Amino acid sequence: MVIVKASESSEAGKMPDEKLLTDMGNFNEELVEAGIMKAGEGLKPSSQGVRVHFQGSDRTVTDGPFAETKELIAGYWIWEVSSMSEAIDWVRRCPNPMMEDSDIEIRPIFEMADFGDEMTPELRKQEAAIERKTQDDAEADVRRMVHQWNTALEARDYDGLVANYTETSVLYGGIPPYQTVGAQNIRKLWEGCLPHFPEFKSVHQNLTFEVGDDVAFLHGLHQFQTSPADHPAGQSWMRVTTCFRKMHGQWKVLHEHVSLPFNPMTNEAWKIKDPAVLDEPSYGADACT
């Protein structure tokens, strides 16, 4: 990680002139062409930031600005190089990122091998999955939409719930009617039922994403984890499939399907109590008794 330290000008919010922007743009282009630059961003002054202090289970939020300018960060790159000396060579070629004297700090990033035996095979697998997800920008966009939908559901924010639907979006919902078309009608569906729900957490499990250039799909399970726990709305996981299409540069929900399996011998819903258990009813002679 190559860290650009803050200066008086950056903390004052003074924007770089055209020459510096051009020079830095050309330098970034060199980094990309060399296959070195993985990420890089400039940060706004600390006056627009906050700090969160941790003390046991307490969290205290303090608004910026922060006094110790020389210890603050104004921007960063993530580079993949073979050695510290190679990173130093590249930094020496960097234009001065500030209007006055400035400093750039270089820090190695931990890799899994640095943690030795503490990084178990299970943790390595988890870390690899996280890395894959973060490197796929399109999948990250869709995951953010799911997170925003969860947040809106828990807040009973009806506008937020349908923010990514269109007037042609189709919902095959878990509650009647079996089909609802259009963002406003889907909003009315939530308005009709959510006021009667107890407090709950919106939880997904086993979500799988397939994301292309302009079409994406997810499937998995969803549950209302209610308080009290024995409320009927929280007694089963539900199957969810959502289809997205990129429209005018934005992902939108094209179709969504929410359902429970049913026992065809009794025509009753088959509750999914434990996602890890693929249980099924008996279809024997006594199945209907």
C-alpha positions, 0 to 999 in steps of 0.5 A: 500500500502506497500512502500519500500523506496529507498536507496543509493544502490537502486538509484545506481542500485545495484542489490540484491544478490541471498540470498536477492532474495531468502528471498524476494521470500519466503516472497512473497510466504507466502503473496500469500499463505495467500491471502494477496498479490494483487500486488507487483513490484520493481522499477528501479532507478530514473535515468531511470525515469522522473517527469511531473510537472503540472502548470495549463494547462502546463506540464513540463517533467524533467529527473531523477535522483532525489536528495532526495533519502529518499523520493523516492520509490524503490518498493511496494506491494498491500496487503489486510489485516484486519487492520493496525496492521496486516500489521505491523506484516507482515512488521516485518517479511519482510527481509530487502529489502536493502543492508543498513538500510532501511524503509518501509512505510504503507499507507491505500488505499481509498475505495469507502465508504471513499468518502461518498455521493460524490460517487454517484451510477453512479460513484460507477458503473463506479468504479466497472467496472474499477476494474473488467477490471483491475483484468482481465489480459487477457482482459487488454492485449486485451485492450492495443492492441486496444489502440496501434492500435488507436495510430498507426491509428492516427499516420498513422503508417502502421507497427503499424496498422498490428503489431498484424495481421498474414499472415492468418488474415482476414479483412472484411473491411469498404472499398473495397475490401470486404475481405483482407487476410494477414498483408501485404495486410491489410497494403497496404489497409491502405496505399492506403486510409489513405493519403487521410484522413484529421486530425482525432481522432480514437474513440471507443464506447460501446466496449464489451470484452469476453476473454477466455484462448486462444480466445477473442472477442470484438464488438462495434463502431468506428468513425473517428472524423475528422477535418473538422467535415463535412468530409465524412469519419467522418459522421458515426459510424461503427460497429466493431467485432474483433476475437483474438487467443493467439498464442505462448503466444501472442494475434493475430487478427484472423478475423476483420469485419467492416460494416455499416447497409444498407437500403434494400429498397434503397440499400444505407448505413444507417449511424449511427449518434448517437450510443444511437439511434437505428433508422431504415428506413421505410419499408412502401409503400413510402419507395422507393420514 
